[in-house]
């Protein structure tokens, strides 16, 4: 009798955990966009690969991507740690696509805005396009889209 009750309780707990995990939608597009910005600031190419979709991975697998980026930025130590704070200025979210405009406050007091386009694949948001938002009053530059490096 006690064995059956304990078994039923354990079965209930297992089902509850599975349901809770299945319902967890993971980080939202805003969290992924902020993580992308911070990964670039830290030159954390492992994290960058994780939150980037195929269009930003240069056709490389994780190992190739990380190696290529490390080699490209090996002498660029001055590019790390420039960010004081990252926030979300605007966000539009659909079922499988989102656009997030971030506000990046730099340590020198300047502020830049970036437009990140994300898609939802396999239940996770990925950054697939990234570009600097021109400052008000300035003309957009040709080829304003950036691949992140």
C-alpha positions as CSV (number, residue, x, y, z in Angstrom):
1,X,0.0,0.0,0.0
2,X,2.7,2.5,1.0
3,X,4.8,1.5,-2.0
4,X,1.8,2.3,-4.3
5,X,1.4,5.7,-2.8
6,X,5.1,6.5,-3.0
7,X,5.1,5.3,-6.6
8,X,2.1,7.4,-7.5
9,X,3.7,10.5,-5.9
10,X,6.9,9.9,-7.8
11,X,5.0,9.4,-11.0
12,X,3.1,12.7,-10.4
13,X,6.4,14.6,-9.7
14,X,8.0,13.2,-12.9
15,X,5.0,14.2,-15.0
16,X,4.9,17.7,-13.3
17,X,8.7,18.2,-14.1
18,X,8.3,17.1,-17.7
19,X,5.3,19.4,-18.2
20,X,7.1,22.4,-16.6
21,X,10.1,21.9,-18.8
22,X,8.0,21.5,-21.9
23,X,6.1,24.7,-21.2
24,X,9.3,26.7,-20.5
25,X,9.8,28.9,-23.6
26,X,13.3,29.8,-22.7
27,X,14.7,33.3,-23.0
28,X,12.7,35.8,-25.0
29,X,14.0,37.7,-28.0
30,X,14.9,40.7,-25.8
31,X,17.1,38.6,-23.6
32,X,18.8,37.0,-26.6
33,X,19.4,40.4,-28.1
34,X,21.0,41.7,-24.9
35,X,23.1,38.5,-24.7
36,X,24.3,39.0,-28.3
37,X,25.4,42.6,-27.6
38,X,27.2,41.6,-24.4
39,X,28.9,38.6,-26.1
40,X,30.3,41.0,-28.7
41,X,31.5,43.4,-26.0
42,X,33.3,40.6,-24.3
43,X,34.5,38.9,-27.5
44,X,32.9,35.8,-26.2
45,X,32.6,33.9,-29.4
46,X,31.2,30.7,-27.8
47,X,28.2,32.7,-26.5
48,X,28.0,34.6,-29.8
49,X,27.8,31.3,-31.8
50,X,25.1,30.0,-29.4
51,X,22.7,33.0,-29.9
52,X,23.5,33.5,-33.6
53,X,21.6,31.9,-36.4
54,X,23.2,30.4,-39.5
55,X,23.3,33.7,-41.4
56,X,25.7,35.1,-38.9
57,X,27.9,32.0,-38.5
58,X,29.8,32.5,-41.7
59,X,28.9,28.9,-42.8
60,X,31.1,27.5,-40.0
61,X,30.4,25.0,-37.2
62,X,31.0,26.0,-33.6
63,X,34.7,25.1,-33.5
64,X,35.5,26.8,-36.9
65,X,33.5,29.9,-36.0
66,X,35.2,30.4,-32.6
67,X,38.7,29.7,-34.1
68,X,38.1,32.2,-37.0
69,X,36.8,34.9,-34.7
70,X,39.6,34.5,-32.1
71,X,42.1,34.7,-34.9
72,X,40.4,37.8,-36.4
73,X,40.2,39.6,-33.1
74,X,43.4,38.4,-31.5
75,X,45.0,41.8,-31.6
76,X,41.8,43.7,-31.0
77,X,41.8,43.9,-27.2
78,X,40.8,47.5,-27.2
79,X,37.4,46.4,-28.5
80,X,36.5,44.6,-25.3
81,X,34.8,46.1,-22.3
82,X,33.5,49.2,-24.1
83,X,29.9,48.7,-22.9
84,X,28.5,50.1,-19.7
85,X,24.9,49.0,-20.1
86,X,22.7,47.3,-22.7
87,X,18.9,47.8,-22.7
88,X,16.0,47.3,-25.1
89,X,14.6,50.4,-26.7
90,X,12.0,48.8,-28.9
91,X,10.7,45.3,-29.6
92,X,8.2,43.8,-32.0
93,X,7.5,40.1,-31.6
94,X,5.6,37.7,-33.9
95,X,5.1,34.0,-33.6
96,X,8.5,33.1,-35.2
97,X,10.2,36.4,-35.8
98,X,11.2,39.4,-33.8
99,X,13.0,42.7,-34.2
100,X,14.7,44.2,-31.2
101,X,16.4,47.7,-31.1
102,X,19.0,47.8,-28.4
103,X,20.4,50.8,-26.6
104,X,24.1,50.3,-25.9
105,X,25.5,52.8,-23.4
106,X,29.3,52.9,-23.8
107,X,31.8,53.7,-21.1
108,X,32.8,56.9,-22.9
109,X,29.2,58.2,-22.4
110,X,28.1,57.7,-26.0
111,X,25.0,55.7,-26.9
112,X,24.4,53.6,-30.0
113,X,21.3,51.7,-31.1
114,X,21.4,48.5,-33.0
115,X,18.6,46.6,-34.8
116,X,18.7,42.9,-34.3
117,X,16.4,40.6,-36.3
118,X,15.7,37.2,-34.7
119,X,13.9,34.1,-35.7
120,X,12.5,31.3,-33.5
121,X,14.0,27.9,-34.5
122,X,13.5,24.7,-32.5
123,X,12.0,26.6,-29.7
124,X,14.9,29.1,-29.3
125,X,15.4,32.6,-30.5
126,X,18.5,33.3,-32.8
127,X,19.9,36.5,-34.1
128,X,20.0,36.4,-37.9
129,X,20.7,40.0,-38.8
130,X,22.4,42.9,-37.0
131,X,22.9,46.5,-38.0
132,X,23.6,49.9,-36.5
133,X,20.7,52.2,-36.4
134,X,21.7,55.5,-37.9
135,X,21.5,58.5,-35.5
136,X,18.6,60.8,-36.1
137,X,19.3,63.3,-38.8
138,X,22.0,61.2,-40.4
139,X,21.6,59.4,-43.8
140,X,21.7,55.6,-43.7
141,X,25.0,54.3,-45.0
142,X,25.1,52.1,-47.9
143,X,25.5,48.5,-46.8
144,X,24.4,49.3,-43.3
145,X,23.7,45.7,-42.6
146,X,26.5,44.1,-40.6
147,X,27.2,40.4,-40.1
148,X,28.6,41.0,-36.7
149,X,32.2,40.8,-37.6
